[in-house]
Amino acid sequence: MSGPLLIVDDEPANLALLRQILSPQYTLVFARSGSEALAAAAKHCPALILLDIEMPDMDGYTACRRLKADPNTESIPVIFVTSLAETGDETAGFEAGAVDYLVKPVSAAVVLARVRTHLSLVSTKQLAQSYNDAIYMLGEASEFKDTDTGTHIWRMAAYSSALASASGWSQADCQQLELAAPMHDIGKLAIPDAILHKPAKLDAPEWAVMQTHSTVGYKILSKSAAPLLQMAATIAHCHHEKWDGTGYPHGLAGEAIPDMARIVAIADVFDALTTKRPYKEVWPLEDVMENLRASGGTHFEPRLVAHFIRILPAILAIKAEWDRHDRA
């Protein structure tokens, strides 16, 4: 818990009861009105607010709406603790932005359980945001190394998510893939600039060095047991494997290649062909699509190529949005 609990009630007896229930486990601050609650929230950054509704200067509904309208306090969970017990009152509370609604007289066990649950949810969200931030920063690090690819990692991540959705992935899994995919080339941090930025075809020794980036990326990302980073590690390791077994680093073939890597492989190549690189100009879209069709069954899984072709309008819309971003 990063901050105290803020308890808001205009009745001293109610404040005393909640103090008795919560003070053995939590740091508490108190307010006696809606306006005091807003000031206390701004000052103390509470982890959670227990808020009465019937108060003289500003009722709890109004206070809650103002908290949710302020970017500095909008994420603080609010639990209404009130004597208003009608269904309409509870509905109004949730509509104002509360996460829970307790009716007085309260049970100590219920108050503690609800507070513990909502603080746990906050911690889970914060942890997920930390993972997301780490992924974003690692992606940015790889972009600084490979500056000629522009916003490649973010475009291909969006393409990957769209293709995963088209092939039947759940929304949650697609979102996780979109966060993990930008890590696919993190291993290029270990590749010398002379090879990474060579404006011509690599010779055999240089190509051997370049191929190590998939294994290096896996070694970096697999250190974490977090599912998101484990997915990123698998993608980094296997996105250069080919459906027919001629890829690297292990020559995996067919369904032995993780499906997430098969998806990213198509998105990665499509983006590479439709953008300028040090060693090539932009390919015409017709040539790109012909390449993808011809590569089904050799480089790429045919089923995924068919899905990619089917959703091409959505892919091009994503590309157009990122093109506008690049020009801004």
C-alpha positions, 0 to 999 in steps of 0.5 A: 500500500503506497498511501494511507486510507482516507475515511470521510464522515461527518459523524464522529462516532462513525469515524471512531468505529472505522478507526477502531476496525482499521487502525491496527492494520492501516495508516489512516487520515480523516475528513469530516466533509466532502470538501475536506475529502478533496483536500485530504486526497490531494495532500495525502494521496491515499491508497483507498477512500471510505466515503460517506454519502450524506454530508452537509456541504458536499454529498459523497456522490459529488465528492466522488465524481470530483475525485474521478474527474481529477487526473491526480485522484481518478485512480484512487478506489472509493468505497461508499460507507452509508446508511442509504440502503435502497437499490437506487442509492447503490446504483448511484454510487457505482455510477459516481465511480465507486468500486464498492458500497457498504451499508451501515451498520458495518461489520468489522470483518466485511470492512476489512475484507473489502478493503483488503480486496480492493487494495490487492486489486490496486497492487495488481494493476500497479504491478501490471503497469510496471511490466508494461513500462518495462516492456516499453522501455526495453523496446525503446532501448532496442529502437535507439540501437537500431535507429533506422527502423523508426517505429517498426517495433510498435507497428509490427506489434499492432499488426501481430495483435490484429493477426492473432485476433483474426486467428482466434486469440482472445482479446486478453492474449492479443493485448499481451502479444502486443506488449511482448512483440516489441521485444522481438529484436532486443538481442540486437543490442549485442550486434556491432553497429557496423553490421547492424547498419551496413547499407549492403548485404551482409557477408557470411561471417557478418550474417552469422553474427547477426543471427545471434541476436535471437539467442541473445534476446532470449537470454535477456528476457528469459531471466524473468518468470513473468508470463509477459516476459516469458512470451517476449523471450519465446518470440525473440528466440523463435521469430526467425524460424521458418515453417519449412525448417530452414530458419534459425537458430534451431531449424524448427519446423511447422507447429514446433514453432510457437504460434506467437512467433509464427504470428510475429514473423509475418508482421515483422516481414510485412513491416520490413518490406513496406518501410525503407531500410539502409539496405532497401527501398520500400516495396510496392504493396502488390510485391509485398503481398505476392511475397507473402503469398509465395512464402506460405508453406515455406517461410510462413504458416499458410493458415496465418498468411490467409488470415493476414490477407483477409484482414489486410484493410485493417493492417493498412489502417494501422500502417496509415495511423503509424505513418501519420505518427512518423510525419508528426 
